[in-house]
Amino acid sequence: MDGVDNPDVYKKIIDACKEVEGVSNPHRIRVRKIANNYLISLDIEADGNMTLTAAHDLSLQVEQLIKEKITDIFDVLVHVEPSGNKEPDEAFGISEKDVVR
């Protein structure tokens, strides 16, 4: 109900993820507006054997690139999952396949 219906915002988020080596499958992307600012949350996948510190660094890189590509950001929340992870009840959000290029 409160999602942003602007494909360009989602494309920029996906492009930011693709720029970070070791990050794949940005999904469950949710963008909301708080006044004139975006609140962005998304899941990314990375090597499940990396350290927590390395996974955290990847999420920070993704967050920073999103903030560089999109103005008026309130916050960016990045959840890191091991590559190939499947959540049976995972719902709501946009993946690359949902965004027309």
N, CA, C and O of each residue as an XYZ file, in Angstrom:
404
protein
N       0.807     -1.200      0.000
C       0.000      0.000      0.000
C       0.849      1.261      0.000
O       0.490      2.254     -0.634
N       1.964      1.227      0.704
C       2.776      2.431      0.791
C       4.039      2.327     -0.056
O       4.971      3.111      0.122
N       4.076      1.366     -0.975
C       5.238      1.183     -1.829
C       5.350      2.286     -2.865
O       4.375      2.973     -3.171
N       6.532      2.443     -3.392
C       6.814      3.445     -4.417
C       6.686      2.783     -5.783
O       7.301      1.749     -6.042
N       5.891      3.384     -6.645
C       5.617      2.819     -7.966
C       6.456      3.526     -9.032
O       5.921      4.035    -10.017
N       7.770      3.551     -8.824
C       8.677      4.187     -9.771
C       9.769      3.181    -10.126
O      10.683      2.970     -9.328
N       9.699      2.555    -11.303
C      10.672      1.519    -11.646
C      12.120      2.016    -11.636
O      13.037      1.230    -11.398
N      12.335      3.298    -11.889
C      13.705      3.827    -11.893
C      14.371      3.694    -10.525
O      15.573      3.442    -10.446
N      13.617      3.858     -9.471
C      14.177      3.719     -8.122
C      14.657      2.285     -7.915
O      15.751      2.060     -7.399
N      13.842      1.325     -8.315
C      14.210     -0.081     -8.159
C      15.404     -0.441     -9.045
O      16.280     -1.195     -8.623
N      15.444      0.089    -10.262
C      16.575     -0.161    -11.157
C      17.878      0.352    -10.546
O      18.908     -0.317    -10.632
N      17.839      1.521     -9.937
C      19.039      2.081     -9.314
C      19.502      1.220     -8.147
O      20.704      1.046     -7.945
N      18.575      0.688     -7.389
C      18.916     -0.189     -6.268
C      19.576     -1.464     -6.794
O      20.611     -1.884     -6.277
N      18.993     -2.067     -7.798
C      19.544     -3.292     -8.380
C      20.913     -3.023     -8.991
O      21.836     -3.821     -8.824
N      21.050     -1.906     -9.695
C      22.349     -1.554    -10.289
C      23.416     -1.361     -9.220
O      24.561     -1.769     -9.410
N      23.058     -0.751     -8.112
C      24.010     -0.563     -7.011
C      24.485     -1.915     -6.497
O      25.676     -2.098     -6.243
N      23.579     -2.850     -6.343
C      23.946     -4.188     -5.855
C      24.889     -4.884     -6.823
O      25.826     -5.564     -6.402
N      24.646     -4.719     -8.115
C      25.478     -5.368     -9.125
C      26.905     -4.814     -9.145
O      27.822     -5.485     -9.620
N      27.093     -3.623     -8.645
C      28.429     -3.015     -8.620
C      29.312     -3.567     -7.503
O      30.529     -3.378     -7.522
N      28.711     -4.241     -6.542
C      29.477     -4.742     -5.392
C      29.858     -6.196     -5.645
O      28.997     -7.073     -5.724
N      31.158     -6.437     -5.772
C      31.641     -7.789     -5.996
C      31.286     -8.672     -4.797
O      31.514     -8.309     -3.643
N      30.724     -9.836     -5.106
C      30.343    -10.760     -4.044
C      28.871    -10.691     -3.681
O      28.388    -11.506     -2.895
N      28.154     -9.728     -4.242
C      26.720     -9.576     -3.969
C      25.933    -10.107     -5.159
O      26.270     -9.830     -6.310
N      24.888    -10.869     -4.875
C      24.015    -11.360     -5.945
C      22.563    -11.333     -5.492
O      22.255    -11.148     -4.315
N      21.697    -11.521     -6.453
C      20.265    -11.687     -6.245
C      19.632    -10.683     -5.276
O      19.078    -11.081     -4.251
N      19.708     -9.390     -5.590
C      18.943     -8.452     -4.763
C      17.454     -8.769     -4.932
O      16.955     -8.872     -6.052
N      16.762     -8.921     -3.820
C      15.351     -9.290     -3.888
C      14.636     -8.785     -2.641
O      15.237     -8.216     -1.729
N      13.346     -9.014     -2.643
C      12.489     -8.507     -1.555
C      12.773     -7.032     -1.301
O      12.849     -6.578     -0.160
N      12.927     -6.294     -2.408
C      13.212     -4.861     -2.323
C      11.908     -4.142     -2.024
O      10.913     -4.306     -2.731
N      11.928     -3.351     -0.977
C      10.755     -2.573     -0.596
C      11.171     -1.124     -0.421
O      12.119     -0.817      0.302
N      10.459     -0.251     -1.082
C      10.743      1.179     -1.005
C       9.478      1.879     -0.542
O       8.403      1.702     -1.114
N       9.627      2.670      0.496
C       8.498      3.433      1.036
C       8.907      4.889      1.142
O      10.095      5.208      1.168
N       7.938      5.754      1.203
C       8.209      7.178      1.394
C       7.847      7.575      2.816
O       6.789      7.219      3.334
N       8.752      8.318      3.429
C       8.493      8.981      4.706
C       8.649     10.464      4.402
O       9.764     10.961      4.243
N       7.539     11.153      4.323
C       7.522     12.539      3.834
C       8.137     12.523      2.436
O       7.611     11.858      1.544
N       9.239     13.242      2.230
C       9.874     13.290      0.910
C      11.090     12.378      0.811
O      11.853     12.472     -0.151
N      11.281     11.501      1.783
C      12.463     10.649      1.813
C      12.094      9.183      1.628
O      10.999      8.745      1.979
N      13.049      8.435      1.063
C      12.850      7.004      0.840
C      13.371      6.186      2.009
O      14.444      6.460      2.547
N      12.605      5.185      2.394
C      13.046      4.140      3.307
C      13.130      2.878      2.454
O      12.123      2.403      1.927
N      14.344      2.340      2.326
C      14.595      1.221      1.431
C      15.046      0.023      2.252
O      15.921      0.142      3.111
N      14.451     -1.123      1.987
C      14.937     -2.361      2.589
C      15.025     -3.409      1.485
O      14.213     -3.429      0.560
N      16.021     -4.276      1.601
C      16.220     -5.305      0.603
C      17.046     -6.434      1.178
O      17.732     -6.283      2.189
N      16.962     -7.569      0.508
C      17.789     -8.722      0.817
C      18.798     -8.877     -0.313
O      18.482     -8.626     -1.476
N      20.000     -9.287      0.032
C      21.017     -9.639     -0.954
C      21.568    -11.006     -0.563
O      21.405    -11.456      0.571
N      22.226    -11.658     -1.524
C      22.868    -12.922     -1.233
C      24.371    -12.777     -1.381
O      24.863    -11.992     -2.192
N      25.098    -13.562     -0.569
C      26.559    -13.574     -0.596
C      27.031    -14.956     -0.158
O      26.243    -15.771      0.322
N      28.301    -15.202     -0.325
C      28.908    -16.478      0.062
C      28.604    -16.767      1.528
O      28.950    -15.981      2.409
N      27.963    -17.886      1.777
C      27.576    -18.243      3.134
C      28.746    -18.596      4.036
O      28.571    -18.741      5.245
N      29.922    -18.736      3.474
C      31.097    -19.080      4.270
C      31.933    -17.861      4.661
O      32.938    -17.995      5.360
N      31.527    -16.691      4.220
C      32.307    -15.502      4.587
C      32.060    -15.143      6.050
O      31.083    -15.574      6.661
N      32.955    -14.360      6.578
C      32.804    -13.943      7.972
C      31.668    -12.939      8.101
O      31.247    -12.321      7.123
N      31.194    -12.796      9.296
C      30.163    -11.802      9.576
C      30.673    -10.406      9.232
O      29.935     -9.579      8.695
N      31.923    -10.157      9.541
C      32.511     -8.852      9.240
C      32.511     -8.597      7.734
O      32.183     -7.494      7.295
N      32.872     -9.597      6.944
C      32.891     -9.437      5.484
C      31.476     -9.211      4.948
O      31.274     -8.377      4.065
N      30.498     -9.947      5.476
C      29.109     -9.766      5.045
C      28.612     -8.374      5.413
O      27.899     -7.735      4.639
N      28.988     -7.916      6.583
C      28.613     -6.574      7.015
C      29.224     -5.523      6.084
O      28.560     -4.553      5.718
N      30.473     -5.716      5.707
C      31.134     -4.788      4.786
C      30.418     -4.734      3.443
O      30.263     -3.657      2.866
N      29.976     -5.895      2.937
C      29.215     -5.906      1.684
C      27.933     -5.096      1.821
O      27.584     -4.320      0.932
N      27.236     -5.278      2.934
C      25.981     -4.541      3.114
C      26.235     -3.042      3.194
O      25.437     -2.253      2.688
N      27.328     -2.642      3.819
C      27.668     -1.214      3.873
C      27.982     -0.656      2.493
O      27.603      0.471      2.173
N      28.676     -1.447      1.672
C      28.971     -1.000      0.302
C      27.684     -0.818     -0.498
O      27.532      0.166     -1.223
N      26.768     -1.760     -0.367
C      25.482     -1.660     -1.058
C      24.733     -0.421     -0.579
O      24.209      0.344     -1.390
N      24.681     -0.226      0.713
C      23.993      0.938      1.279
C      24.583      2.234      0.738
O      23.843      3.127      0.326
N      25.903      2.342      0.734
C      26.562      3.564      0.273
C      26.276      3.838     -1.206
O      25.992      4.975     -1.581
N      26.348      2.809     -2.037
C      26.082      2.992     -3.461
C      24.632      3.392     -3.717
O      24.363      4.223     -4.584
N      23.703      2.810     -2.972
C      22.303      3.206     -3.126
C      22.148      4.684     -2.771
O      21.451      5.420     -3.469
N      22.788      5.113     -1.700
C      22.703      6.519     -1.283
C      23.345      7.452     -2.301
O      22.948      8.612     -2.411
N      24.325      6.963     -3.042
C      24.942      7.775     -4.094
C      24.049      7.885     -5.323
O      24.069      8.903     -6.015
N      23.261      6.839     -5.601
C      22.434      6.797     -6.800
C      21.054      7.426     -6.620
O      20.428      7.862     -7.586
N      20.589      7.466     -5.372
C      19.240      7.967     -5.102
C      19.330      9.083     -4.055
O      19.939      8.910     -3.000
N      18.731     10.197     -4.358
C      18.718     11.300     -3.399
C      17.539     11.133     -2.441
O      16.642     10.320     -2.664
N      17.566     11.902     -1.398
C      16.460     11.931     -0.429
C      16.218     10.578      0.233
O      15.098     10.067      0.242
N      17.277     10.010      0.782
C      17.187      8.728      1.487
C      17.028      8.989      2.983
O      17.798      9.745      3.575
N      16.038      8.365      3.576
C      15.888      8.384      5.033
C      16.769      7.302      5.643
O      17.528      7.556      6.578
N      16.655      6.075      5.095
C      17.466      4.973      5.597
C      17.461      3.840      4.582
O      16.543      3.712      3.772
N      18.521      3.008      4.645
C      18.637      1.811      3.820
C      18.948      0.645      4.752
O      19.908      0.692      5.522
N      18.136     -0.392      4.675
C      18.330     -1.593      5.492
C      18.650     -2.760      4.558
O      17.849     -3.102      3.688
N      19.818     -3.366      4.740
C      20.260     -4.457      3.875
C      20.387     -5.730      4.701
O      21.128     -5.776      5.683
N      19.662     -6.752      4.295
C      19.712     -8.060      4.955
C      20.528     -8.995      4.071
O      20.218     -9.154      2.890
N      21.569     -9.617      4.626
C      22.436    -10.521      3.870
C      22.041    -11.965      4.154
O      21.910    -12.377      5.307
N      21.852    -12.730      3.066
C      21.522    -14.145      3.153
C      22.599    -14.955      2.447
O      23.271    -14.430      1.559
N      22.782    -16.224      2.818
C      23.725    -17.060      2.077
C      23.187    -17.335      0.670
O      21.980    -17.477      0.477
N      24.083    -17.406     -0.300
C      23.684    -17.648     -1.697
C      22.809    -18.885     -1.811
O      23.090    -19.923     -1.212
N      21.742    -18.756     -2.593
C      20.829    -19.866     -2.818
C      19.797    -20.082     -1.726
O      19.012    -21.028     -1.792
N      19.790    -19.215     -0.721
C      18.842    -19.361      0.381
C      17.412    -19.230     -0.128
O      17.111    -18.350     -0.935
N      16.540    -20.101      0.341
C      15.119    -20.045     -0.013
C      14.304    -19.969      1.266
O      14.422    -20.820      2.147
N      13.479    -18.938      1.353
C      12.572    -18.769      2.487
C      11.162    -19.070      1.979
O      10.637    -18.311      1.164
N      10.543    -20.142      2.432
C       9.238    -20.527      1.884
C       8.148    -19.481      2.098
O       7.240    -19.365      1.276
N       8.223    -18.732      3.171
C       7.177    -17.750      3.457
C       7.557    -16.337      3.039
O       6.844    -15.382      3.348
N       8.683    -16.201      2.336
C       9.141    -14.877      1.931
C       8.159    -14.280      0.919
O       7.815    -14.905     -0.084
N       7.731    -13.084      1.206
C       6.751    -12.443      0.339
C       6.963    -10.939      0.339
O       7.694    -10.398      1.168
N       6.331    -10.297     -0.575
C       6.299     -8.844     -0.660
C       7.676     -8.276     -0.999
O       8.658     -8.497     -0.289
N       7.712     -7.565     -2.066
C       8.944     -6.923     -2.481
C       9.218     -7.186     -3.950
O       8.567     -8.014     -4.587
N      10.180     -6.474     -4.461
C      10.517     -6.499     -5.875
C      11.854     -7.197     -6.066
O      12.766     -7.042     -5.253
N      11.966     -7.967     -7.144
C      13.219     -8.565     -7.573
C      13.519     -8.045     -8.977
O      12.678     -7.403     -9.607
N      14.714     -8.328     -9.449
C      15.094     -7.835    -10.779
C      14.115     -8.294    -11.850
O      13.819     -7.535    -12.773
N      13.608     -9.514    -11.750
C      12.679    -10.018    -12.755
C      11.371     -9.213    -12.806
O      10.644     -9.267    -13.798
N      11.080     -8.475    -11.741
C       9.847     -7.690    -11.682
C       9.995     -6.302    -12.291
O       9.003     -5.610    -12.522
N      11.238     -5.896    -12.551
C      11.500     -4.536    -13.041
C      11.769     -4.610    -14.526
O      12.706     -5.279    -14.960
N      10.966     -3.936    -15.294
C      11.152     -3.902    -16.753
C      12.303     -2.966    -17.063
O      12.302     -1.811    -16.639
N      13.279     -3.458    -17.795
C      14.460     -2.645    -18.127
C      14.262     -1.904    -19.394
O      15.151     -1.171    -19.826
